[in-house]
Amino acid sequence: KAGVTQTPRYLIKTRGQQVTLSCSPISGHRSVSWYQQTPGQGLQFLFEYFSETQRNKGNFPGRFSGRQFSNSRSEMNVSTLELGDSALYLCASRLSQETQYFGPGTRLLVL
Amino acid sequence: DAKTTQPPSMDCAEGRAANLPCNHSTISGNEYVYWYRQIHSQGPQYIIHGLKNNETNEMASLIITEDRKSSTLILPHATLRDTAVYYCIVENYGQNFVFGPGTRLSVLP
């Protein structure tokens, strides 16, 4: 089976712009979670989607949003980018409640 | 906050067993112990998980103490490719993870 894929792998934006990241889960997986990883804060949970509904949400501002499509693919959006949003954004998928499998991540640099 | 405590770094000689400890003294009855590793800013890779019993798979063994307050991940024959940050996570089944800083394992030739 193909693993979790994320696009793009690298991205450079400027402050104030918005960005959309995409995640395709492992075939058959219905849950997609997003995490942010920075040197200062480590790996932090953003939100989880299951069957097109947000199931859990971490402690991030409303500038961070996401959605899931009927084929389980997910996107996350960050509006009004700030320098501190520079990070590795990771997506993880699972069938429902089972072990999470992570993608390679999208590295976002905000200038 | 993470529910686990791990040493920040460890070294291991290539070919020897790497034993990575994790303390989780406040673990509750329904919480699992998960281990992941992250190699140089790639996505975390699942290694193993367990509830009460010791577990073994093709990558590693997980030893959980009888009181479940600590565990040890064992890589039986460490190679240079096992150099990574290892995360021990305690969480209810199906919940999302709170990661700590992990243990940076360096496998030395």
Boltz contact constraints between the chains, C-beta under 6 A:
constraints:
  - contact:
      token1: [A, 33]
      token2: [B, 96]
      max_distance: 6.0
  - contact:
      token1: [A, 42]
      token2: [B, 99]
      max_distance: 6.0
  - contact:
      token1: [A, 42]
      token2: [B, 101]
      max_distance: 6.0
  - contact:
      token1: [A, 43]
      token2: [B, 99]
      max_distance: 6.0
  - contact:
      token1: [A, 45]
      token2: [B, 96]
      max_distance: 6.0
  - contact:
      token1: [A, 48]
      token2: [B, 96]
      max_distance: 6.0
  - contact:
      token1: [A, 56]
      token2: [B, 96]
      max_distance: 6.0
  - contact:
      token1: [A, 90]
      token2: [B, 43]
      max_distance: 6.0
  - contact:
      token1: [A, 97]
      token2: [B, 93]
      max_distance: 6.0
  - contact:
      token1: [A, 97]
      token2: [B, 94]
      max_distance: 6.0
  - contact:
      token1: [A, 99]
      token2: [B, 46]
      max_distance: 6.0
  - contact:
      token1: [A, 102]
      token2: [B, 43]
      max_distance: 6.0
  - contact:
      token1: [A, 102]
      token2: [B, 44]
      max_distance: 6.0
  - contact:
      token1: [A, 103]
      token2: [B, 43]
      max_distance: 6.0
  - contact:
      token1: [A, 104]
      token2: [B, 42]
      max_distance: 6.0
  - contact:
      token1: [A, 104]
      token2: [B, 43]
      max_distance: 6.0
  - contact:
      token1: [A, 105]
      token2: [B, 43]
      max_distance: 6.0
